[in-house]
Amino acid sequence: MSQAVDYIRESSELAQTLEAKTKTDWLADFRKQRLNAFAHSSFPTRKTEHFKYNNLSALTRQSFARLAEADSGDIKLPELAEQLDADRLVLVNGEYDSSLSKLEEQAITFYRDANADQKDFILEQLNKKNDKKNIFSLLNDSLTQDGILIEFNQAQTKPLHIIYVATESAQQKTTFANCLIRVAANCQATVVEHFATNKDATDNSLFNQSTQCVLNDNAHLNHYRLHLEEEHTIHFGELDFWLDAHSQLNSFHVGLGSQIKRLDINVYHQASGSHADLNGVYLSNAQQQIDYHTNVEHRVPHCTTQEIFRGIVGGSSKAVFNGRIHILQDAQKTLAELSNKNLLLSNKAEINTKPELEIYADDVQCAHGATVAKMDETSLFYLQSRGIPKSQAELMLSFGFINELIDGLKHQAVGDYLRPILANLFEQAA
Amino acid sequence: MLSINNLVAEVEGKTILKGLNLEVKPGEVHAIMGPNGAGKSTLGNVLAGRENYEKTDGTVTLDGKDIFELEPEERAAEGMFLAFQYPVEIPGVSNLEFLKASIDAISKYRGVEAPDSVSFMKKAREACKAVNLDQNFLKRGVNEGFSGGEKKRNEIMQMMLLEPKLCILDETDSGLDIDALQVVAKGVNELRSPDRAFVVVTHYQRLLDYIVPDYVHVLADGKIVKSGGKELALELEKKGYSWLEQEVA
């Protein structure tokens, strides 16, 4: 019998070890404060509301206290790297890889090299995140020894494709990454965050990643986050958007289930006139888990949010969608809509969908809806009545269910890349 | 071609068709009329094989084959086509993708080679034109956001592409304005041929001004209670259905 791993203690020790050789002294207080909170947290159980539906036993069965390291082996980038005319930032096991990256238009700054203004901005922004309920976020903060600051200060013509690749050497290890994106006032940017695994790994790797995006006044950000890692991966992700006046966010997500995959997305409307489109699809099969926790906070008047997530859940897999919309007292004239639809492909599949509206303002328009359904019999019959065999008709309908959102993507290259991957998944699932 | 003998069918435990007989030969157009609740739509759905529409007695053969031995898609591949009263919207699946999948599946069933993309596209465009549908409809989701009339024209467009031998039109005229009705009728009339048969289910005589039937049958309470030529439709239009129901009773 192996001893249960004490994840909190081991991770805290790792953070302390790294602190001894830090290159970012100016972040030490921040890390210390977060580590303190982390070390005093208890490991989530089924009774912990915030992690109620997550089975985290993989983290106590084996140790993840070693860090993954850079790997210069044979790395195959996802095909989208070729298909998308973009600048490319590649991180292998969390480490920047200059040979695979291709940064022609867009500059990046490591936290360790930040100038005084950048340091102020990074600190200010990191201090804004304060999710005490999420131990993985706290741990990421505790381990923010370095990170990447990406500032879009002028008219960007090419998208930035950020590829996170995990290789076999990351197995049974943890990768931490931290990224801060700022779209300056009146600028427009497209960012594709893409998570991939290099080869068919047979063992676990744990990824703990945090991205913060700040949209200054009248900035536009088209954002994609593609979680296409193979199914043994464990991922805890945190993604925050801070929206200034009249900024526009369009964020699209694709999540394939894996051993554990959880993404916490926060959208903060912090000045009037901002708009957020937050859409996504998730698919899980076999024994996989996938979890999207979204939280949209309307703190000021006259902001709008449109959120649509769709999930297809098959096999004995489990999906969670928790969509919270929080409208504070001052946020009059808010318009917020949330829809979550799910398709269950098997009797053993499980979906936990929980829309939460918290409204403290009295002059707002807010709507939410969540559905869980099996295949629509009428649609199925319609396809069959045109000669299409039932099994194929089911595939077409499942695919259509998510393709509806993919058809709406602004960057056709992303949709063209995703469609065959998703179609292939359906064929395997059938 | 289609031979229905003493068909009894139920929907969710309720008997709707109560011993229906009908013989349809190639080249013929049969109109089935009747009051609401007579079982008109049930007939189309039972023939096409919709779930929960259960045959409990009787036989139906299509060119000698027992259709109840066949799945809905096999009936389609054997040449049966049901134009839906309420065509289904399927966002995310494009019309083109849907039609190609349909033709490919039917070709495969019949053991013939499916048309290549170029000739398929050509045919699809021609069919669109014939029913006055913009070609952009091919790229849109199946019936997604189509008006009532566009949906019905889309049904006829599919019928033209699939070239079935037995076409069942389930209240295709419902919800159509007179212009759309003429387009639909024109499409149907173009398809009329000596080896193709039509069963036109309708509530109103109006459609039959444009699609002139060889036979008119009145369906009431799950049975055909009267059959005649096209003049029967005019008589029904004048007198309504109640006199027939009284006559039967």
Interface residues (C-beta under 8 A of the other chain):
Chain A: E377 T378 S379 F381 Y382 L383 Q384 S385 R386 G387 I388 P389 K390 Q392 A393 M396 L397 F399 G400 F401 I402 N403 E404 L405 D407
Chain B: A48 G49 R50 E51 E71 P72 E73 R75 A76 A77 F81 L82 F84 P87 V88 I90 P91 G92 V93 E97 F98 A101 S102 I103 A105 I106 Y109 G141 V142 Q158 L162
